[in-house]
């Protein structure tokens, strides 16, 4: 059974940083396409960042240069380092690994 547990969200002022974690059990993170999505109120869920088994990464234009996706194979955990946060980054963030979803975690950026 696959379980993805997210942590690291919260409230931060604009310009601040947060690091989200997605700890996986029942699935090896490095063997799958792993992604972070987000969904703001009234909006569709959107792809934020993706890392593939080779380690290559890709980002939404809105977060390029500010967010970094990574993984720790020893901990079987994926991360999203978010710097220079903006109010428009406010959303529920979800990790997705091999089509399995985490429960979502709130990130709120105040202006």
Secondary structure, DSSP 4 states (H G I P E B T S, - for coil): --EEEEE--EEEETT--EEEEEEEESS-GGGS-EEEEEE-TTS--EEEEEE-TTS-EEE-TTTTTTEEEEEETTTTEEEEEE-S--GGG-EEEEEEETTEE---EEEEEE-
